[in-house]
Amino acid sequence: MYNEELEKLIDYALTDGVLTEKEKQVLFKKAETIGVDLDEFEMVLEARLFEKQKKAQLNETNTGVAPQSNKFGDVKKCPVCGGIVQSFQTQCADCGYKFSHIEANSSITKLFKMLEEVEASRKEQTVGKSVASIFLQAYGLGGDKTDNRKKEIIKNFPIPTTQEDILEFLALAVPNARQLGNFFTRKNPENIKHNEFVPVWKAKCEQIIMKARFSMKENKEVLDKINEYSKQLKIK
C-alpha cells in the first residue's frame, strides 16, 4: 500500500501490538515526507494496530502465552479482554477484571534471596566460636564475615530501573532503613542487629529515591509515593 521503507517501519512499530507516541511521531513524519495523507494514514494505522492486537489476543487464548514487547520489557495484558495493563493496576481498566496472584518483582526478591543464602552460611561460621565472641556479636560489638558480606551485597546491589520495581523495592526496603527501639529498648539484641544494617539500607533507599525523582518527575502519583518514603527516612 505504501512504499517499502514506510511499510517496514510500520511492521517494526506494530511487532509487539503496542504503538508508542514516539513511534507514532516517527511514522507520521515519514508518511508526510512521501506525501501520504495523514488523516488517511492515521485511520490505516489504527486499523492495522487493531488487527495486530486481535491476532495476538487470539494467539494468547489458544496458547496461553502472553506476548512480549522488545521495547520496554514484557507487555502485561488482561487475560480476559487483552487490554494493556499499566504498572500497579489490580483491576483491568477496560473490562473490570480483578487480577490475583500477582508475582513479586524480581529486583527486591532477588536481593532478599541473596541475603538469605549468605545468612544460611552463618551456622558454619559459628562452629568453634567462643561463647564470648558470640555474645559480643549479639550485642553489635563484634561484627562478622556474614554481616559484612550482607552489607556489601546491599551496598552494591543494582538500583531498580522500572517504576513498578522501584516502588516495590522501597516498600520492602524502607522498614529496614528505619531505627528500631526507644531509649529503653534499642539495646535489645534484636534491635541492635537490625539497627546495624540501617545505614546501608538507608543509603540504598536514598540512591533509589534520587533516581526516581529524576526519572519519574512527570508522574505526580508516583512522585508523591516516592516523596512519602523520603519523609519516612528524613531524606531531603
VEXKOL-307979 format. One record per residue: residue in three letters; x, y, z of N, C-alpha, C in turn. Coordinates in nm, 2 decimals, m for minus. Each point is the difference from the previous one (the first is absolute). Layout:
[rec 'ALA',[X,Y,Z],[X,Y,Z],[X,Y,Z]]
...
//
This chain:
[rec 'MET',[0.08,m0.12,0.00],[m0.08,0.12,0.00],[0.09,0.13,0.00]]
[rec 'TYR',[0.10,0.00,0.09],[0.09,0.11,0.00],[0.14,m0.05,m0.05]]
[rec 'ASN',[0.09,0.09,m0.01],[0.13,m0.04,m0.05],[0.07,m0.10,0.10]]
[rec 'GLU',[0.10,m0.07,m0.05],[0.06,m0.11,0.08],[0.06,0.05,0.13]]
[rec 'GLU',[0.06,0.12,0.00],[0.06,0.05,0.12],[m0.10,0.03,0.11]]
[rec 'LEU',[m0.11,0.06,m0.04],[m0.10,0.04,0.10],[m0.07,m0.13,0.05]]
[rec 'GLU',[m0.02,m0.10,m0.09],[m0.06,m0.12,0.04],[0.08,m0.08,0.11]]
[rec 'LYS',[0.13,0.01,m0.02],[0.09,m0.07,0.09],[0.00,0.07,0.14]]
[rec 'LEU',[m0.01,0.14,0.00],[m0.01,0.07,0.12],[m0.13,m0.04,0.08]]
[rec 'ILE',[m0.11,m0.01,m0.08],[m0.13,m0.03,0.06],[0.01,m0.14,0.06]]
[rec 'ASP',[0.05,m0.10,m0.07],[0.02,m0.13,0.05],[0.08,m0.01,0.12]]
[rec 'TYR',[0.11,0.08,0.00],[0.08,0.00,0.12],[m0.07,0.06,0.12]]
[rec 'ALA',[m0.07,0.11,m0.02],[m0.07,0.06,0.11],[m0.11,m0.08,0.06]]
[rec 'LEU',[m0.07,m0.08,m0.09],[m0.11,m0.08,0.05],[0.03,m0.14,0.04]]
[rec 'THR',[0.13,m0.04,m0.01],[0.04,m0.13,0.03],[m0.05,m0.06,0.13]]
[rec 'ASP',[0.00,0.08,0.11],[m0.05,m0.05,0.13],[m0.14,0.04,0.03]]
[rec 'GLY',[m0.07,0.06,m0.10],[m0.14,0.04,0.03],[m0.02,0.12,0.08]]
[rec 'VAL',[0.11,0.08,0.02],[0.00,0.12,0.08],[0.06,0.11,m0.09]]
[rec 'LEU',[m0.07,0.12,m0.01],[0.05,0.11,m0.07],[0.02,0.12,0.09]]
[rec 'THR',[0.12,0.03,0.03],[0.04,0.11,0.09],[m0.02,0.14,m0.07]]
[rec 'GLU',[0.00,0.10,0.08],[m0.01,0.14,m0.06],[0.12,0.03,m0.09]]
[rec 'LYS',[0.12,m0.05,0.05],[0.12,0.03,m0.07],[m0.01,m0.07,m0.14]]
[rec 'GLU',[m0.04,m0.12,0.00],[m0.02,m0.07,m0.13],[m0.10,0.06,m0.09]]
[rec 'LYS',[m0.11,0.05,0.05],[m0.09,0.07,m0.08],[0.06,0.13,m0.06]]
[rec 'GLN',[0.08,0.07,0.07],[0.06,0.12,m0.05],[0.09,m0.04,m0.12]]
[rec 'VAL',[0.08,m0.10,0.02],[0.09,m0.05,m0.11],[m0.07,m0.04,m0.12]]
[rec 'LEU',[m0.11,m0.07,0.02],[m0.08,m0.05,m0.12],[m0.07,0.11,m0.07]]
[rec 'PHE',[m0.06,0.10,0.08],[m0.06,0.11,m0.07],[0.09,0.09,m0.07]]
[rec 'LYS',[0.12,0.02,0.06],[0.10,0.08,m0.07],[0.04,m0.06,m0.13]]
[rec 'LYS',[0.03,m0.13,0.00],[0.04,m0.07,m0.12],[m0.12,0.00,m0.10]]
[rec 'ALA',[m0.12,m0.02,0.04],[m0.11,0.00,m0.09],[m0.02,0.14,m0.07]]
[rec 'GLU',[0.02,0.10,0.08],[m0.01,0.14,m0.05],[0.10,0.03,m0.11]]
[rec 'THR',[0.13,m0.05,0.02],[0.10,0.03,m0.09],[m0.02,m0.06,m0.14]]
[rec 'ILE',[m0.08,m0.11,0.00],[m0.03,m0.07,m0.13],[m0.13,0.04,m0.06]]
[rec 'GLY',[m0.07,0.10,0.07],[m0.12,0.05,m0.06],[m0.13,m0.08,0.04]]
[rec 'VAL',[0.00,m0.08,0.10],[m0.11,m0.08,0.04],[m0.10,0.09,0.08]]
[rec 'ASP',[m0.13,m0.01,m0.03],[m0.10,0.08,0.08],[0.00,m0.05,0.14]]
[rec 'LEU',[0.02,0.09,0.10],[0.02,m0.04,0.13],[m0.12,m0.05,0.07]]
[rec 'ASP',[m0.12,0.06,m0.04],[m0.12,m0.05,0.06],[m0.03,m0.15,m0.04]]
[rec 'GLU',[0.02,m0.02,m0.13],[m0.02,m0.14,m0.05],[0.10,m0.09,0.06]]
[rec 'PHE',[0.13,0.05,0.02],[0.10,m0.09,0.05],[m0.03,m0.03,0.15]]
[rec 'GLU',[m0.05,0.09,0.07],[m0.04,m0.03,0.14],[m0.11,m0.11,0.01]]
[rec 'MET',[m0.09,0.01,m0.09],[m0.11,m0.10,0.00],[0.05,m0.14,m0.04]]
[rec 'VAL',[0.09,0.00,m0.10],[0.06,m0.13,m0.04],[0.09,m0.06,0.12]]
[rec 'LEU',[0.07,0.09,0.06],[0.09,m0.04,0.11],[m0.08,m0.06,0.12]]
[rec 'GLU',[m0.11,0.07,0.03],[m0.08,m0.05,0.11],[m0.07,m0.14,m0.04]]
[rec 'ALA',[m0.04,m0.01,m0.12],[m0.06,m0.13,m0.05],[0.10,m0.11,0.01]]
[rec 'ARG',[0.13,0.02,m0.04],[0.10,m0.10,0.00],[0.04,m0.03,0.15]]
[rec 'LEU',[0.00,0.10,0.08],[0.03,m0.03,0.15],[m0.11,m0.09,0.06]]
[rec 'PHE',[m0.13,0.04,m0.04],[m0.11,m0.08,0.05],[0.01,m0.15,m0.04]]
[rec 'GLU',[0.03,m0.02,m0.13],[0.01,m0.13,m0.05],[0.12,m0.08,0.07]]
[rec 'LYS',[0.11,0.07,0.02],[0.11,m0.06,0.07],[m0.03,m0.04,0.14]]
[rec 'GLN',[m0.07,0.08,0.07],[m0.04,m0.03,0.14],[m0.10,m0.11,0.01]]
[rec 'LYS',[m0.10,0.00,m0.10],[m0.09,m0.11,0.00],[0.06,m0.13,m0.03]]
[rec 'LYS',[0.10,0.00,m0.09],[0.07,m0.13,m0.03],[0.09,m0.04,0.12]]
[rec 'ALA',[0.06,0.09,0.07],[0.08,m0.03,0.11],[m0.09,m0.06,0.11]]
[rec 'GLN',[m0.12,0.06,0.02],[m0.09,m0.04,0.10],[m0.05,m0.14,m0.03]]
[rec 'LEU',[m0.03,m0.03,m0.13],[m0.04,m0.14,m0.04],[0.11,m0.10,0.03]]
[rec 'ASN',[0.12,0.04,m0.03],[0.11,m0.09,0.02],[0.02,m0.03,0.14]]
[rec 'GLU',[m0.02,0.11,0.09],[0.02,m0.02,0.14],[m0.11,m0.09,0.06]]
[rec 'THR',[m0.12,0.01,m0.06],[m0.11,m0.09,0.05],[0.03,m0.14,m0.04]]
[rec 'ASN',[0.06,m0.02,m0.12],[0.02,m0.14,m0.04],[0.12,m0.06,0.06]]
[rec 'THR',[0.10,0.08,0.03],[0.13,m0.06,0.05],[0.02,0.02,0.15]]
[rec 'GLY',[m0.07,0.11,0.06],[0.02,0.03,0.14],[0.12,0.08,0.03]]
[rec 'VAL',[0.07,0.04,m0.11],[0.13,0.07,0.01],[m0.02,0.15,m0.03]]
[rec 'ALA',[0.03,0.09,0.09],[m0.02,0.14,m0.02],[0.11,0.05,m0.09]]
[rec 'PRO',[m0.03,0.10,m0.09],[0.10,0.06,m0.09],[0.10,0.08,0.08]]
[rec 'GLN',[0.12,0.02,m0.06],[0.10,0.08,0.07],[0.04,0.12,m0.09]]
[rec 'SER',[0.03,0.11,0.06],[0.05,0.12,m0.07],[0.15,0.00,0.01]]
[rec 'ASN',[0.07,0.04,m0.11],[0.14,0.01,0.01],[0.04,0.15,0.02]]
[rec 'LYS',[m0.10,0.08,0.04],[0.03,0.14,0.01],[0.03,0.04,0.15]]
[rec 'PHE',[m0.09,m0.04,0.09],[0.01,0.03,0.14],[m0.03,m0.12,0.08]]
[rec 'GLY',[0.05,m0.12,m0.04],[m0.02,m0.12,0.08],[m0.13,m0.06,m0.04]]
[rec 'ASP',[m0.06,m0.08,0.10],[m0.12,m0.07,m0.03],[m0.12,0.09,m0.01]]
[rec 'VAL',[m0.09,m0.03,m0.10],[m0.13,0.07,m0.01],[m0.10,m0.07,0.09]]
[rec 'LYS',[m0.05,0.06,0.10],[m0.10,m0.07,0.09],[m0.14,0.03,m0.05]]
[rec 'LYS',[m0.07,m0.11,m0.03],[m0.14,0.01,m0.05],[m0.10,m0.07,0.08]]
[rec 'CYS',[m0.12,0.05,0.00],[m0.11,m0.06,0.08],[m0.03,m0.14,m0.07]]
[rec 'PRO',[m0.01,m0.10,0.08],[m0.02,m0.14,m0.05],[m0.14,m0.01,m0.06]]
[rec 'VAL',[m0.09,0.09,0.03],[m0.14,m0.01,m0.04],[m0.02,0.07,m0.13]]
[rec 'CYS',[0.03,0.13,0.00],[m0.03,0.08,m0.12],[0.13,0.04,m0.08]]
[rec 'GLY',[0.12,m0.02,0.05],[0.12,0.03,m0.07],[0.04,0.14,0.01]]
[rec 'GLY',[m0.07,0.08,0.08],[0.04,0.14,0.02],[0.14,0.02,0.06]]
[rec 'ILE',[0.07,0.10,m0.03],[0.13,0.03,0.05],[m0.01,0.03,0.15]]
[rec 'VAL',[0.08,m0.06,0.09],[m0.01,0.02,0.14],[0.12,0.09,0.04]]
[rec 'GLN',[m0.02,0.11,0.06],[0.10,0.09,0.05],[0.06,m0.05,0.13]]
[rec 'SER',[0.11,0.05,0.04],[0.06,m0.03,0.12],[m0.09,0.03,0.12]]
[rec 'PHE',[0.00,m0.09,0.10],[m0.08,0.02,0.13],[m0.15,m0.02,m0.02]]
[rec 'GLN',[m0.05,m0.03,m0.12],[m0.14,m0.03,m0.01],[m0.04,m0.13,0.06]]
[rec 'THR',[m0.10,0.00,0.08],[m0.05,m0.13,0.05],[m0.14,m0.04,m0.06]]
[rec 'GLN',[m0.04,0.09,m0.09],[m0.13,m0.03,m0.07],[0.01,0.06,m0.14]]
[rec 'CYS',[m0.05,m0.08,m0.10],[0.00,0.05,m0.14],[m0.08,0.12,m0.02]]
[rec 'ALA',[0.05,0.10,m0.06],[m0.07,0.13,m0.02],[m0.10,m0.02,m0.11]]
[rec 'ASP',[0.02,m0.10,m0.09],[m0.10,m0.02,m0.11],[m0.12,m0.09,0.03]]
[rec 'CYS',[0.03,m0.11,0.07],[m0.12,m0.09,0.03],[m0.03,m0.02,0.14]]
[rec 'GLY',[0.09,0.05,0.09],[m0.03,0.00,0.15],[0.05,m0.13,0.06]]
[rec 'TYR',[0.07,m0.09,m0.07],[0.05,m0.12,0.05],[0.10,0.02,0.11]]
[rec 'LYS',[m0.02,m0.06,0.12],[0.10,0.02,0.11],[0.11,m0.11,m0.01]]
[rec 'PHE',[0.12,0.05,0.01],[0.12,m0.08,m0.01],[0.03,m0.07,0.13]]
[rec 'SER',[0.05,m0.12,0.00],[0.04,m0.07,0.12],[0.13,m0.07,m0.02]]
[rec 'HIS',[0.06,m0.04,0.11],[0.13,m0.08,m0.01],[0.10,0.08,m0.08]]
[rec 'ILE',[0.01,0.13,0.02],[0.10,0.09,m0.06],[0.13,m0.03,0.06]]
[rec 'GLU',[0.10,m0.04,m0.09],[0.13,m0.03,0.05],[0.08,0.12,0.05]]
[rec 'ALA',[0.08,m0.03,0.10],[0.09,0.11,0.04],[0.11,0.03,m0.10]]
[rec 'ASN',[0.04,0.12,m0.01],[0.10,0.04,m0.09],[0.13,m0.06,0.03]]
[rec 'SER',[0.09,m0.02,m0.10],[0.12,m0.08,0.01],[0.11,0.07,0.08]]
[rec 'SER',[0.00,0.13,0.00],[0.12,0.07,0.06],[0.01,m0.02,0.15]]
[rec 'ILE',[m0.10,0.04,0.07],[0.00,m0.01,0.15],[0.00,m0.15,0.04]]
[rec 'THR',[m0.07,m0.08,m0.07],[m0.01,m0.14,0.02],[0.14,m0.06,m0.01]]
[rec 'LYS',[0.07,0.03,m0.11],[0.13,m0.05,m0.02],[0.10,0.04,0.11]]
[rec 'LEU',[m0.01,0.13,0.05],[0.08,0.05,0.10],[m0.02,m0.08,0.13]]
[rec 'PHE',[m0.12,m0.02,0.04],[m0.03,m0.07,0.12],[0.04,m0.15,m0.01]]
[rec 'LYS',[m0.01,m0.05,m0.11],[0.05,m0.14,m0.02],[0.15,m0.01,0.02]]
[rec 'MET',[0.07,0.10,m0.06],[0.15,0.00,0.02],[0.04,0.01,0.14]]
[rec 'LEU',[m0.08,0.09,0.08],[0.03,0.02,0.14],[m0.03,m0.12,0.08]]
[rec 'GLU',[m0.11,m0.07,m0.04],[m0.03,m0.13,0.07],[0.11,m0.11,m0.02]]
[rec 'GLU',[0.05,0.00,m0.12],[0.10,m0.10,m0.03],[0.13,0.03,0.08]]
[rec 'VAL',[0.03,0.12,0.02],[0.12,0.04,0.08],[m0.02,m0.03,0.14]]
[rec 'GLU',[m0.13,0.03,0.05],[m0.03,m0.02,0.14],[0.01,m0.15,0.03]]
[rec 'ALA',[m0.04,m0.08,m0.10],[0.01,m0.15,0.03],[0.14,m0.05,0.03]]
[rec 'SER',[0.10,0.08,m0.04],[0.14,m0.04,0.02],[0.04,0.03,0.14]]
[rec 'ARG',[m0.08,0.08,0.07],[0.04,0.05,0.14],[0.02,m0.12,0.09]]
[rec 'LYS',[m0.08,m0.11,m0.01],[0.02,m0.12,0.08],[0.14,m0.05,m0.01]]
[rec 'GLU',[0.05,m0.01,m0.12],[0.14,m0.05,m0.01],[0.10,0.08,0.07]]
[rec 'GLN',[m0.03,0.14,0.00],[0.10,0.09,0.07],[0.00,m0.02,0.15]]
[rec 'THR',[m0.12,m0.03,0.05],[m0.02,0.00,0.15],[0.07,m0.13,0.06]]
[rec 'VAL',[0.02,m0.10,m0.08],[0.06,m0.12,0.05],[0.15,0.03,0.05]]
[rec 'GLY',[0.03,m0.03,0.12],[0.13,0.03,0.05],[0.02,0.13,0.06]]
[rec 'LYS',[m0.10,0.09,0.00],[0.02,0.13,0.06],[m0.02,m0.01,0.15]]
[rec 'SER',[0.06,0.09,0.07],[m0.01,0.00,0.14],[m0.13,0.07,0.04]]
[rec 'VAL',[m0.05,m0.03,0.12],[m0.12,0.06,0.05],[0.01,0.15,0.01]]
[rec 'ALA',[0.12,0.05,0.03],[0.03,0.14,0.02],[m0.02,0.07,m0.14]]
[rec 'SER',[0.06,m0.06,m0.10],[m0.01,0.07,m0.14],[m0.15,0.00,m0.05]]
[rec 'ILE',[m0.07,m0.11,0.03],[m0.14,0.00,m0.04],[m0.08,0.10,0.07]]
[rec 'PHE',[0.03,0.02,0.13],[m0.07,0.10,0.09],[0.03,0.14,m0.05]]
[rec 'LEU',[0.12,0.03,m0.04],[0.04,0.13,m0.05],[m0.07,0.03,m0.13]]
[rec 'GLN',[m0.01,m0.10,m0.09],[m0.07,0.03,m0.13],[m0.15,0.02,0.02]]
[rec 'ALA',[m0.05,m0.07,0.10],[m0.15,0.01,0.02],[m0.03,0.14,0.05]]
[rec 'TYR',[0.09,0.07,0.06],[m0.02,0.14,0.05],[0.07,0.10,m0.09]]
[rec 'GLY',[0.03,m0.04,m0.12],[0.05,0.09,m0.10],[0.14,0.05,0.03]]
[rec 'LEU',[0.08,m0.07,0.07],[0.13,0.05,0.04],[0.11,m0.07,m0.08]]
[rec 'GLY',[m0.04,m0.09,m0.08],[0.11,m0.07,m0.07],[m0.03,m0.03,m0.15]]
[rec 'GLY',[m0.08,0.02,m0.07],[m0.03,m0.03,m0.14],[0.06,m0.13,m0.04]]
[rec 'ASP',[m0.04,m0.05,m0.11],[0.05,m0.13,m0.05],[0.00,0.01,m0.15]]
[rec 'LYS',[0.06,m0.11,m0.06],[0.01,0.00,m0.15],[m0.14,m0.01,m0.07]]
[rec 'THR',[m0.09,m0.07,0.07],[m0.13,m0.01,m0.06],[m0.07,0.14,m0.01]]
[rec 'ASP',[0.00,0.07,0.11],[m0.06,0.14,0.00],[0.07,0.09,m0.10]]
[rec 'ASN',[0.13,m0.01,m0.01],[0.08,0.08,m0.09],[m0.03,m0.03,m0.15]]
[rec 'ARG',[m0.02,m0.13,m0.03],[m0.04,m0.04,m0.13],[m0.14,0.05,m0.04]]
[rec 'LYS',[m0.09,0.00,0.10],[m0.13,0.04,m0.03],[m0.01,0.15,m0.02]]
[rec 'LYS',[0.08,0.07,0.07],[0.01,0.15,m0.02],[0.05,0.03,m0.14]]
[rec 'GLU',[0.10,m0.07,m0.04],[0.06,0.02,m0.13],[m0.10,m0.03,m0.11]]
[rec 'ILE',[m0.08,m0.10,0.02],[m0.10,m0.04,m0.10],[m0.10,0.11,m0.02]]
[rec 'ILE',[m0.05,0.05,0.12],[m0.10,0.11,0.00],[0.06,0.13,m0.07]]
[rec 'LYS',[0.12,0.03,0.04],[0.07,0.12,m0.05],[0.02,0.00,m0.15]]
[rec 'ASN',[0.04,m0.12,m0.05],[0.03,m0.01,m0.14],[m0.11,m0.05,m0.09]]
[rec 'PHE',[m0.12,m0.03,0.06],[m0.11,m0.05,m0.08],[m0.05,0.11,m0.10]]
[rec 'PRO',[m0.02,m0.04,m0.12],[m0.04,0.10,m0.11],[m0.13,0.07,0.04]]
[rec 'ILE',[m0.01,0.12,m0.03],[m0.12,0.08,0.02],[m0.11,m0.04,m0.10]]
[rec 'PRO',[m0.12,m0.03,0.05],[m0.11,m0.04,m0.09],[m0.02,0.11,m0.11]]
[rec 'THR',[m0.05,m0.04,m0.12],[m0.01,0.09,m0.10],[m0.15,0.03,m0.05]]
[rec 'THR',[m0.09,m0.09,0.04],[m0.14,0.02,m0.04],[m0.08,0.06,0.11]]
[rec 'GLN',[m0.10,0.07,m0.03],[m0.09,0.06,0.09],[m0.06,m0.10,0.11]]
[rec 'GLU',[m0.04,m0.11,m0.05],[m0.06,m0.10,0.08],[0.10,m0.06,0.10]]
[rec 'ASP',[0.12,m0.02,m0.05],[0.10,m0.06,0.08],[0.05,0.09,0.10]]
[rec 'ILE',[0.02,0.13,m0.03],[0.05,0.10,0.09],[m0.10,0.01,0.12]]
[rec 'LEU',[m0.13,0.01,m0.03],[m0.09,0.02,0.11],[m0.01,m0.13,0.09]]
[rec 'GLU',[0.00,m0.11,m0.06],[0.00,m0.12,0.09],[0.13,m0.02,0.08]]
[rec 'PHE',[0.11,0.04,m0.06],[0.13,m0.01,0.07],[m0.01,0.09,0.12]]
[rec 'LEU',[m0.05,0.13,m0.02],[0.00,0.09,0.11],[m0.10,m0.05,0.11]]
[rec 'ALA',[m0.11,m0.05,m0.04],[m0.10,m0.05,0.09],[0.05,m0.10,0.10]]
[rec 'LEU',[0.09,m0.08,m0.05],[0.06,m0.11,0.08],[0.13,0.04,0.07]]
[rec 'ALA',[0.07,0.10,m0.06],[0.13,0.03,0.05],[m0.01,0.11,0.11]]
[rec 'VAL',[m0.09,0.10,m0.02],[m0.01,0.11,0.10],[m0.01,m0.05,0.14]]
[rec 'PRO',[m0.09,m0.10,0.04],[0.00,m0.05,0.14],[0.14,m0.04,0.05]]
[rec 'ASN',[0.08,m0.05,m0.09],[0.13,m0.04,0.04],[0.10,0.11,0.02]]
[rec 'ALA',[m0.04,0.12,m0.05],[0.08,0.12,0.01],[m0.04,0.09,0.11]]
[rec 'ARG',[m0.09,m0.04,0.09],[m0.04,0.08,0.11],[0.04,m0.07,0.13]]
[rec 'GLN',[0.05,0.09,0.09],[0.05,m0.05,0.13],[m0.12,m0.06,0.08]]
[rec 'LEU',[0.04,m0.11,0.07],[m0.10,m0.06,0.09],[0.03,0.02,0.15]]
[rec 'GLY',[m0.10,0.01,0.08],[0.02,0.01,0.14],[0.01,0.15,0.05]]
[rec 'ASN',[m0.03,0.02,0.13],[0.01,0.13,0.06],[0.11,m0.01,0.10]]
[rec 'PHE',[0.01,0.10,0.09],[0.11,0.01,0.09],[0.02,m0.12,0.09]]
[rec 'PHE',[m0.12,m0.07,0.03],[0.01,m0.12,0.08],[0.01,m0.13,m0.07]]
[rec 'THR',[m0.03,0.00,m0.13],[0.00,m0.13,m0.07],[0.10,m0.01,m0.11]]
[rec 'ARG',[0.06,0.11,m0.04],[0.10,m0.01,m0.11],[0.12,m0.08,0.02]]
[rec 'LYS',[0.02,m0.04,0.13],[0.12,m0.08,0.03],[m0.04,m0.15,0.00]]
[rec 'ASN',[m0.13,m0.03,m0.03],[m0.03,m0.14,m0.01],[0.08,m0.06,m0.12]]
[rec 'PRO',[0.04,m0.13,0.01],[0.08,m0.06,m0.10],[m0.07,0.01,m0.14]]
[rec 'GLU',[m0.13,m0.03,m0.01],[m0.07,0.01,m0.13],[0.01,0.14,m0.06]]
[rec 'ASN',[m0.02,0.10,0.08],[0.00,0.14,m0.05],[0.14,0.04,m0.04]]
[rec 'ILE',[0.10,m0.05,0.08],[0.14,0.03,m0.03],[0.04,m0.06,m0.14]]
[rec 'LYS',[m0.04,m0.12,m0.02],[0.03,m0.07,m0.12],[m0.07,0.07,m0.12]]
[rec 'HIS',[m0.12,0.04,0.02],[m0.08,0.07,m0.11],[0.07,0.14,m0.03]]
[rec 'ASN',[0.03,0.07,0.11],[0.05,0.14,m0.02],[0.14,0.00,m0.05]]
[rec 'GLU',[0.07,m0.11,0.01],[0.13,m0.01,m0.06],[0.00,0.02,m0.15]]
[rec 'PHE',[m0.11,m0.05,m0.06],[m0.02,0.00,m0.15],[m0.07,0.13,m0.05]]
[rec 'VAL',[m0.05,0.08,0.09],[m0.08,0.12,m0.03],[0.08,0.09,m0.10]]
[rec 'PRO',[0.12,0.04,0.03],[0.08,0.09,m0.09],[0.01,m0.05,m0.14]]
[rec 'VAL',[0.03,m0.13,m0.02],[0.01,m0.05,m0.14],[m0.13,0.00,m0.07]]
[rec 'TRP',[m0.11,m0.04,0.07],[m0.13,0.00,m0.06],[m0.04,0.14,m0.03]]
[rec 'LYS',[0.02,0.09,0.09],[m0.04,0.14,m0.03],[0.08,0.06,m0.12]]
[rec 'ALA',[0.12,m0.03,m0.01],[0.08,0.05,m0.11],[m0.05,m0.06,m0.13]]
[rec 'LYS',[m0.04,m0.12,0.00],[m0.05,m0.06,m0.13],[m0.14,0.06,m0.03]]
[rec 'CYS',[m0.08,0.02,0.10],[m0.13,0.07,m0.02],[0.02,0.14,m0.06]]
[rec 'GLU',[0.10,0.07,0.06],[0.02,0.14,m0.05],[0.05,0.00,m0.15]]
[rec 'GLN',[0.08,m0.10,m0.04],[0.04,m0.01,m0.14],[m0.12,m0.02,m0.09]]
[rec 'ILE',[m0.09,m0.08,0.05],[m0.12,m0.03,m0.09],[m0.09,0.12,0.00]]
[rec 'ILE',[m0.02,0.06,0.11],[m0.09,0.12,0.01],[0.05,0.11,m0.09]]
[rec 'MET',[0.13,0.02,0.00],[0.06,0.11,m0.09],[m0.02,m0.04,m0.15]]
[rec 'LYS',[0.02,m0.12,m0.03],[m0.02,m0.05,m0.14],[m0.15,0.02,m0.04]]
[rec 'ALA',[m0.09,m0.04,0.09],[m0.14,0.01,m0.03],[m0.05,0.14,m0.02]]
[rec 'ARG',[0.05,0.09,0.09],[m0.04,0.14,m0.01],[0.04,0.06,m0.14]]
[rec 'PHE',[0.11,m0.05,m0.05],[0.04,0.05,m0.13],[m0.07,m0.06,m0.12]]
[rec 'SER',[m0.01,m0.14,0.00],[m0.06,m0.07,m0.11],[m0.15,0.00,0.00]]
[rec 'MET',[m0.06,0.03,0.11],[m0.15,0.00,0.00],[m0.06,0.13,0.04]]
[rec 'LYS',[0.07,0.11,m0.02],[m0.05,0.13,0.04],[m0.13,0.04,m0.07]]
[rec 'GLU',[m0.03,m0.06,m0.11],[m0.12,0.03,m0.07],[m0.12,m0.07,0.05]]
[rec 'ASN',[0.02,m0.10,0.08],[m0.11,m0.09,0.06],[m0.03,0.04,0.14]]
[rec 'LYS',[m0.10,0.09,0.02],[m0.02,0.06,0.13],[m0.04,m0.11,0.10]]
[rec 'GLU',[m0.08,m0.10,m0.04],[m0.05,m0.10,0.09],[0.12,m0.08,0.06]]
[rec 'VAL',[0.09,m0.04,m0.09],[0.11,m0.08,0.04],[0.10,0.09,0.09]]
[rec 'LEU',[0.01,0.12,m0.05],[0.09,0.09,0.07],[m0.05,0.03,0.15]]
[rec 'ASP',[m0.13,0.01,0.01],[m0.05,0.01,0.14],[0.03,m0.11,0.09]]
[rec 'LYS',[0.00,m0.12,m0.06],[0.03,m0.12,0.08],[0.15,0.00,0.03]]
[rec 'ILE',[0.08,0.04,m0.09],[0.15,0.00,0.02],[0.03,0.10,0.11]]
[rec 'ASN',[m0.07,0.12,0.00],[0.03,0.10,0.10],[m0.05,m0.04,0.14]]
[rec 'GLU',[m0.10,m0.08,0.00],[m0.05,m0.05,0.13],[0.10,m0.09,0.06]]
[rec 'TYR',[0.07,m0.09,m0.08],[0.10,m0.08,0.05],[0.12,0.08,0.05]]
[rec 'SER',[0.03,0.11,m0.07],[0.11,0.08,0.04],[m0.02,0.07,0.13]]
[rec 'LYS',[m0.13,0.04,0.02],[m0.04,0.06,0.13],[0.02,m0.10,0.12]]
[rec 'GLN',[m0.03,m0.12,m0.03],[0.01,m0.10,0.11],[0.15,m0.02,0.04]]
[rec 'LEU',[0.08,0.02,m0.10],[0.15,m0.02,0.03],[0.07,0.13,0.02]]
[rec 'LYS',[m0.08,0.11,0.00],[0.06,0.14,0.02],[0.11,0.03,m0.11]]
[rec 'ILE',[m0.03,m0.04,m0.12],[0.09,0.03,m0.11],[m0.06,0.12,m0.08]]
[rec 'LYS',[0.08,0.10,m0.02],[m0.04,0.12,m0.06],[0.00,m0.01,m0.15]]
//
